[in-house]
């Protein structure tokens, strides 16, 4: 699995810092093989169900009404689509083709 680092959106940080900002989530995504990525991450996270927090993800940018758009830090291709990590512990988890991402906090 390749971790794509969005250095263009975060030029004030070096690539290694941005990778470390991802914490354990990239490791957990790399473990995923099949089934529900949402369920897999919820199990690995260990704090119960992942709760949706609203907003949308468009081209790797988290959008929420009345907030500035937030570009992703990291992205990873999964069998279900692209997972995005954002600042503030926000993660957009794909749920399969044609389905919206689950946007949740995992901090």
N, C-alpha and C positions, 0 to 999 in steps of 0.2 A: 504494500500500500504506500502510495506517495502522499506525503504531506505537502500541500502547496501553501507557501507562505506569501501573504499579501504585502510585500515590502513597499509596493508603490503607494498604498494607502496609509502606511505607517512609517514614513522615512526617518522619523526621529528615533526609531529603534532599530537595532541590528537584527539580522535574521535569527540568530541563536536565541536572542531574548524573546522574539515572537514565538518561536517553537516552544520555549519553556513556558510561555504564557498559556499554552494549551493544556498544561498539566497532564493528568492521567487519561484524558478523553481520547487522544490519538491512539494510545495503547489499547484501550478498550475497543475502539473501532477496528483496529487491526486484528483483534481476536474474533470478531464477528464473522460467521460463516453463512448462516441462512436463518430464515424465520423473521421475527420482528426485531429490527434494530432498536426500536423504542424500548421494547421489553428487555433486550440485552443490556442496554445502557442503564435502565432503571435498576436492574439486578446488580450490576457492577457498582453503581453509584451508592446503593444501599440506604437511601432515605425514602423509600416508598415510591409510589407512582410519580411520574414526571407530569407536572401540571402545565397546561397551556397558558401562555401569558399574553396572547394577542399579538397583533402586528403581522406583517407579512415579510417575506424574503423575495426580493427581486434582483436577479443577477448578482447574488452574493452580498446584497445590501439589505440590512434590517430596517424596515420602515414602520414607524408607529405614529399615529396622528399626533400632531403638535410637537413632536420631537424631531431633532435633526436626524437625517439618515445616518446610519452607522455601518461603515464598511467592515467586512469580515477580517479576521486576523489570519485564520487558517481555513483551508478547505481540504476535504478528503473524498475521493470517489469511493462509493460503496456499491454493493449489488443493487441497492434500492434507490440510488441517486447520490447527489453530492451533499455531504454534511458540512455545515459552516459553523465556525466558532467566532464569537464576537467578544468585545470587552464586556465587563460586568457579569461574566459567567453565563452569558446568553449563548444558547446552542440551538441551531436549526437542524432537526433530525429528519432525514427523508423517510417516507413511508411507502414508497413505490411510485412507479410511473403514473402520472396524472393525478396524484394526490398531493395536497399541500404538506409542507414541512410542519412538524410539531416544533413550535418555538417555545423554549422553556429555559429555566435557570438551573445551572448545575455548578454552583459555586461553593 
